[in-house]
Amino acid sequence: MLEISAAIITLNAGETIRKTLAALDFTAEIVVVDSGSTDRTLDICREYGARIYSRDWEGFGRQKNWAIEQARCTWVLSLDADEEVSAELAREIRELDEAAPYDGYRLPRLNHYFGRPLYHGGQYPDLQLRLFRKGRGRYNERPVHEAVILEGRAGRLKGNLLHYSYGSIAEYLEKFQRYTRLEAERLHAEGERPGALGCLRRMVLAPCAKFIRRYIFKRGFLDGMPGFLAAALSSFTMIVSYARLWEKYQPGPAGPQRPDR
């Protein structure tokens, strides 16, 4: 059995963190890096014996890398505070051996929208590289949609990592504000300027194509209303992210000020 540190970053995750922690009895330790929770997140983490650090927010990738650095075990399982290791996945991880020719493992992630698992619409399997040897895996430092870069060979497990993306419309709207802002900042930092053709492609053509691909061709309609919302809201996120980038280049409070004349 591998010696594993679970590494989790948190911010006001009291609604979901208990599920995450309760499923980690196969790990040797739990490391939590919190960026200012004001709810019961830290009390719940203490109940499960987590080693807790407080650290100012520096973006998803940097925050997760810092959490990984605090791990004391040979292997790291990196999780978000709204994810849960299924019983099947936990059994698989317990059976892993150091002699296996892998430096990391990809896990199929089963996303849940508004209480329903999404098996269609291109949502599953949403493979995530989350279990890896310390020193061989590290997140890129993108401000959003960060991913682990592995030095070595990756295997694949079968059990699901359960992801409770959005439990309610209110929760979606709260995360939506943060993600669209971060995506606009990423595009801005990469030097993208929203010209007429860019706006047409990014705010009309690409979102429409994405919705049609996910809802129709990848059969998101089979997941009922949550499947429709997943496809529609994902496309809407693309539109608003680019609109926020466009806004950065406009005169006035939201963008650069016009010089006095």
Secondary structure, 3 states (H helix, E strand, C coil): CCCEEEEEEECCCCCCHHHHHHCCCCCCEEEEEECCCCCCHHHHHHHCCCEEEECCCCCHHHHHHHHHHCCCCCEEEEEECCEEECHHHHHHHHCCCCCCCCCEEEEEEEEEECCEECCCCCCCCEEEEEEEECCCEEECCCCCCCCEEECCCEEECCCCEEEEEECCHHHHHHHHHHHHHHHHHHHHHCCCCCCHHHHHHHHHHHHHHHHHHHHHHCCHHHHHHHHHHHHHHHHHHHHHHHHHHHHHCCCCCCCCCCCCC
